[in-house]
Amino acid sequence: MSVYRNTIWFLKGIHEYTRGGYEAASKHFVEKDLDVSVSGKSFMITGANSGIGKAAAYMIAKKGGTVHLVCRNKERAEDAKADIIKESGNKDIHVHILDLSEPRKVWEFAEAFKKKHKSLNVLINNAGCMVNQHEVNAEGLEMNFACNTLGTFILTKSLIPLLEKSSNPRVITVSSGGMLVQKLHLDDLQSEQGRFNGTMVYAQNKRQQVVMTEEWAKVHSNIHFSVMHPGWADTPAVQSAMPDFYRSMKDKLRTADQGADTVVWLAVSEAALAHPSGLFFQDRSPVPTHLPLAWTKTSPEDKQKFINILDDLAKTFQPH
């Protein structure tokens, strides 16, 4: 019965991830939730040169926010900045070049940002990668883990003191519903055991992001943390990392704007703050982080061990 329930639950979820799922959910959205001005507030968005990140940056810029685009490719970042300024009329858009898979540079960037800027209201951890072959970076870290997990961890950890100086600070991490099929592999965080499957490695990283968010929320009570699934959106990242999936599903995929809707809602609306910190969202509503069958659940002790492992690993790359 549990397997049957999981199958039905999963198939229902698949429909909800598509454009049709968004259109059905959006009928219940409260329009005034996003009818806000964020003039005078600052937002950092990683992976903001295309797809969901760029769509979120544009929506926030249109509401008057100062937007910091953190991107790996300078040319694409500058093109995105020009597009956002042109379309939003907001010139307070700034480009920062950073590869999140390089932990030392993540530390250096965050420390330099804190020295230059007095506050940061919202951090949106959107950047991610899906490398389908086993690759390691210069530090010997598996590439997906280095970018999706450790890079996100270091950037957030370093910027928390700056966020805490701001009013109603928030951290939003863009995860994936794929994490529902993954239990936290505490003994294999960098996917070194068994056959390497890029899609499953990515899903494991996204489970890791959910656990990070839950643990951060316990410790930093004055920051509102959330993690979310944008649904299946038509973005350059999906096209390049999952070409077969894209070809079979492209007519059903959400637009980048639809994928970014909940990111922006979590970043700017007062309604989002009515929910407890540390939850997982889809289409502006908190949703379960596990299928009905509990095999993916992790004990509180193992969650804390995971954070300790990341903390120790991050410190090895911290500038002295």
C-alpha positions as CSV (number, residue, x, y, z in Angstrom):
1,M,0.0,0.0,0.0
2,S,2.9,2.4,0.8
3,V,4.4,1.9,-2.6
4,Y,1.1,2.4,-4.3
5,R,0.5,5.6,-2.3
6,N,4.0,6.9,-3.2
7,T,3.4,6.1,-6.9
8,I,0.1,8.0,-6.9
9,W,1.7,10.9,-4.9
10,F,4.6,11.1,-7.3
11,L,2.5,11.0,-10.5
12,K,0.3,13.8,-9.0
13,G,3.5,15.7,-8.3
14,I,4.7,15.3,-11.9
15,H,1.6,17.1,-13.2
16,E,2.0,19.8,-10.6
17,Y,5.5,20.5,-11.8
18,T,4.4,21.3,-15.4
19,R,2.9,24.5,-16.8
20,G,-0.5,23.1,-16.3
21,G,0.2,22.6,-12.6
22,Y,1.3,26.2,-12.3
23,E,-1.8,27.5,-14.1
24,A,-4.0,25.5,-11.7
25,A,-2.1,26.7,-8.6
26,S,-2.0,30.3,-9.7
27,K,-5.8,30.6,-9.7
28,H,-5.5,30.7,-5.9
29,F,-2.6,33.2,-5.7
30,V,-3.4,36.5,-3.9
31,E,-2.5,39.2,-6.4
32,K,-1.7,41.9,-3.8
33,D,1.0,39.7,-2.3
34,L,3.4,40.9,-5.0
35,D,1.9,44.4,-5.3
36,V,4.8,45.8,-3.2
37,S,7.7,48.2,-3.6
38,V,11.1,47.1,-2.5
39,S,12.9,50.4,-3.2
40,G,15.8,50.8,-0.8
41,K,16.2,47.0,-0.3
42,S,19.1,45.0,-1.7
43,F,18.9,41.5,-3.3
44,M,21.7,39.2,-4.3
45,I,20.8,36.5,-6.9
46,T,23.3,33.9,-8.0
47,G,23.1,32.4,-11.5
48,A,21.2,35.5,-12.6
49,N,22.2,35.8,-16.2
50,S,19.5,33.5,-17.6
51,G,16.5,31.4,-16.8
52,I,14.8,31.6,-13.4
53,G,17.6,33.8,-11.9
54,K,17.3,36.4,-14.6
55,A,13.5,36.3,-14.5
56,A,13.5,36.9,-10.7
57,A,16.1,39.7,-11.0
58,Y,13.9,41.5,-13.6
59,M,10.7,41.1,-11.4
60,I,12.6,42.5,-8.3
61,A,14.2,45.3,-10.3
62,K,10.8,46.3,-11.6
63,K,9.7,46.7,-8.0
64,G,12.6,49.1,-7.3
65,G,15.0,46.8,-5.6
66,T,18.8,47.1,-5.8
67,V,19.9,43.8,-7.5
68,H,23.3,42.2,-7.4
69,L,23.7,39.6,-10.2
70,V,26.3,37.0,-9.2
71,C,27.3,35.1,-12.3
72,R,30.1,33.0,-13.7
73,N,30.3,34.4,-17.2
74,K,31.0,38.2,-17.4
75,E,29.7,38.7,-21.0
76,R,26.4,37.0,-20.3
77,A,26.1,38.8,-17.0
78,E,26.6,42.2,-18.6
79,D,24.0,41.3,-21.3
80,A,21.5,40.3,-18.6
81,K,22.2,43.5,-16.7
82,A,21.5,45.6,-19.9
83,D,18.3,43.7,-20.6
84,I,17.0,44.1,-17.0
85,I,17.8,47.8,-17.0
86,K,16.1,48.3,-20.3
87,E,13.0,46.3,-19.5
88,S,12.6,47.5,-15.8
89,G,13.9,51.1,-16.0
90,N,15.9,50.4,-12.9
91,K,19.5,51.2,-13.2
92,D,20.5,50.0,-9.8
93,I,21.7,46.6,-11.1
94,H,25.2,45.4,-10.4
95,V,27.3,42.5,-11.8
96,H,29.7,40.3,-9.8
97,I,31.7,37.5,-11.3
98,L,32.0,34.4,-9.3
99,D,32.2,30.6,-9.9
100,L,30.5,28.9,-7.0
101,S,32.4,25.7,-7.6
102,E,35.6,27.5,-6.4
103,P,35.3,27.6,-2.6
104,R,38.2,30.0,-1.9
105,K,36.9,32.5,-4.3
106,V,33.4,32.2,-2.8
107,W,34.9,33.2,0.6
108,E,36.9,36.0,-0.9
109,F,33.9,37.4,-2.8
110,A,31.6,37.3,0.2
111,E,34.2,38.9,2.5
112,A,34.8,41.7,0.0
113,F,31.1,42.2,-0.5
114,K,30.6,42.7,3.3
115,K,33.4,45.3,3.4
116,K,31.8,47.3,0.6
117,H,28.1,47.0,1.4
118,K,26.4,47.9,4.7
119,S,23.4,45.6,4.3
120,L,21.8,42.9,2.3
121,N,18.1,42.2,2.7
122,V,17.7,39.1,0.6
123,L,20.0,36.3,-0.7
124,I,18.7,34.1,-3.4
125,N,20.8,31.0,-3.9
126,N,19.7,30.1,-7.5
127,A,22.9,29.1,-9.2
128,G,23.4,25.4,-9.8
129,C,24.9,22.9,-12.2
130,M,24.3,19.4,-13.4
131,V,27.6,17.8,-14.6
132,N,26.7,14.4,-16.0
133,Q,30.2,12.9,-15.8
134,H,32.3,12.6,-12.7
135,E,34.6,15.6,-12.6
136,V,36.6,17.2,-9.8
137,N,37.7,20.8,-9.4
138,A,41.2,22.1,-8.6
139,E,40.6,21.3,-4.9
140,G,39.5,17.7,-5.6
141,L,35.9,18.3,-4.9
142,E,33.2,16.7,-7.1
143,M,31.9,19.5,-9.3
144,N,28.1,19.3,-8.6
145,F,28.7,19.1,-4.8
146,A,31.3,22.0,-5.0
147,C,28.8,24.3,-6.7
148,N,25.3,23.2,-5.5
149,T,26.2,22.4,-1.9
150,L,29.5,23.7,-0.7
151,G,29.4,26.9,-2.7
152,T,25.9,27.7,-1.5
153,F,26.9,26.8,2.1
154,I,29.9,29.1,2.1
155,L,28.2,32.0,0.4
156,T,25.3,31.9,2.8
157,K,27.4,31.3,5.9
158,S,29.7,34.2,5.1
159,L,26.8,36.6,4.3
160,I,24.7,35.8,7.4
161,P,26.3,38.6,9.5
162,L,25.5,41.1,6.8
163,L,21.9,39.8,6.4
164,E,21.4,40.1,10.2
165,K,22.1,43.8,10.0
166,S,19.2,44.3,7.6
167,S,15.4,44.6,8.1
168,N,13.4,41.4,7.5
169,P,16.4,39.5,6.1
170,R,15.6,36.4,4.0
171,V,17.5,33.6,2.3
172,I,15.8,31.6,-0.5
173,T,17.4,28.6,-2.0
174,V,16.2,27.2,-5.3
175,S,16.1,23.4,-4.9
176,S,14.2,20.7,-6.9
177,G,11.4,18.2,-6.4
178,G,14.0,15.7,-7.5
179,M,15.3,15.6,-4.0
180,L,12.1,13.7,-2.9
181,V,13.7,10.5,-4.3
182,Q,16.9,11.0,-2.3
183,K,17.9,10.4,1.3
184,L,20.8,12.4,2.7
185,H,23.9,10.2,2.0
186,L,26.0,11.2,5.0
187,D,28.6,8.7,4.1
188,D,28.8,9.7,0.4
189,L,28.2,13.4,0.1
190,Q,30.3,13.7,-3.0
191,S,28.8,10.7,-4.8
192,E,32.1,8.7,-5.0
193,Q,30.5,5.3,-4.4
194,G,28.8,3.2,-7.1
195,R,27.9,4.3,-10.6
196,F,27.8,8.0,-11.2
197,N,24.5,9.3,-12.3
198,G,24.4,13.1,-12.8
199,T,20.6,13.4,-12.4
200,M,20.7,11.5,-9.1
201,V,23.8,13.4,-7.9
202,Y,21.9,16.7,-8.6
203,A,18.9,15.4,-6.7
204,Q,21.2,14.5,-3.7
205,N,22.6,18.0,-3.8
206,K,19.1,19.4,-3.7
207,R,18.3,17.2,-0.7
208,Q,21.4,18.6,0.9
209,Q,20.1,22.1,0.3
210,V,16.8,21.3,2.0
211,V,18.7,20.0,5.1
212,M,20.9,23.1,5.1
213,T,17.9,25.3,5.1
214,E,16.2,23.4,7.9
215,E,19.3,23.6,10.1
216,W,20.0,27.3,9.4
217,A,16.4,28.1,10.4
218,K,17.0,26.5,13.8
219,V,20.1,28.6,14.5
220,H,19.4,32.0,13.0
221,S,16.0,33.0,14.2
222,N,16.1,36.5,12.9
223,I,16.5,35.5,9.3
224,H,13.7,33.9,7.3
225,F,15.0,30.8,5.5
226,S,13.1,29.0,2.8
227,V,13.8,26.5,0.0
228,M,11.6,26.0,-3.0
229,H,10.9,23.9,-6.1
230,P,10.3,26.1,-9.2
231,G,8.6,23.3,-11.1
232,W,9.9,22.2,-14.5
233,A,10.8,25.3,-16.4
234,D,12.1,25.9,-19.9
235,T,15.6,27.3,-19.2
236,P,18.9,27.1,-20.9
237,A,20.2,25.0,-18.0
238,V,17.5,22.4,-18.5
239,Q,18.1,22.4,-22.3
240,S,21.8,21.7,-21.9
241,A,21.9,19.4,-18.9
242,M,18.8,17.3,-19.6
243,P,18.4,17.3,-23.5
244,D,16.3,14.1,-23.6
245,F,14.0,15.3,-20.9
246,Y,13.7,18.7,-22.6
247,R,12.8,17.2,-26.0
248,S,10.1,15.0,-24.4
249,M,8.6,17.7,-22.1
250,K,9.2,21.0,-23.8
251,D,5.6,21.6,-24.7
252,K,4.6,21.1,-21.0
253,L,7.4,23.1,-19.4
254,R,6.8,26.3,-17.4
255,T,8.1,29.6,-18.6
256,A,11.1,31.1,-16.6
257,D,8.7,33.7,-15.2
258,Q,6.4,31.0,-13.9
259,G,9.4,29.2,-12.4
260,A,10.6,32.4,-10.7
261,D,7.2,33.4,-9.3
262,T,7.6,31.6,-5.9
263,V,11.2,32.8,-5.6
264,V,10.0,36.4,-5.9
265,W,7.0,35.8,-3.6
266,L,9.3,34.4,-1.0
267,A,11.7,37.3,-1.4
268,V,9.4,40.3,-1.3
269,S,5.9,39.4,0.1
270,E,4.8,39.8,3.6
271,A,2.6,36.7,3.2
272,A,5.8,34.6,2.9
273,L,6.9,35.7,6.4
274,A,3.7,34.4,7.9
275,H,5.1,30.9,7.4
276,P,7.7,29.5,9.8
277,S,11.3,29.6,8.7
278,G,12.9,26.6,7.1
279,L,10.0,25.3,5.0
280,F,10.0,23.9,1.4
281,F,7.7,25.7,-1.0
282,Q,6.1,25.1,-4.4
283,D,3.7,27.6,-6.0
284,R,3.6,29.8,-3.0
285,S,2.6,27.0,-0.6
286,P,4.7,24.9,1.8
287,V,4.8,21.3,0.7
288,P,6.2,18.1,2.2
289,T,9.9,17.3,2.0
290,H,9.4,13.6,1.8
291,L,7.1,11.1,0.0
292,P,4.6,9.4,2.3
293,L,7.0,6.5,2.8
294,A,9.6,7.6,5.3
295,W,12.8,6.0,3.9
296,T,14.2,9.4,2.8
297,K,14.0,10.9,6.3
298,T,17.2,11.8,8.3
299,S,17.6,11.9,12.0
300,P,18.3,15.2,13.8
301,E,21.7,13.9,14.8
302,D,22.7,13.1,11.2
303,K,21.5,16.5,10.0
304,Q,23.7,18.1,12.6
305,K,26.6,15.9,11.6
306,F,26.1,17.0,7.9
307,I,26.3,20.7,8.9
308,N,29.4,20.0,10.9
309,I,31.0,18.2,8.0
310,L,30.3,21.2,5.7
311,D,31.5,23.6,8.3
312,D,34.8,21.8,8.7
313,L,35.2,21.5,4.9
314,A,34.4,25.1,4.3
315,K,36.9,26.3,6.9
316,T,39.7,24.6,5.0
317,F,39.2,27.1,2.2
318,Q,38.6,30.2,4.3
319,P,41.1,33.0,3.9
320,H,43.2,33.7,7.1
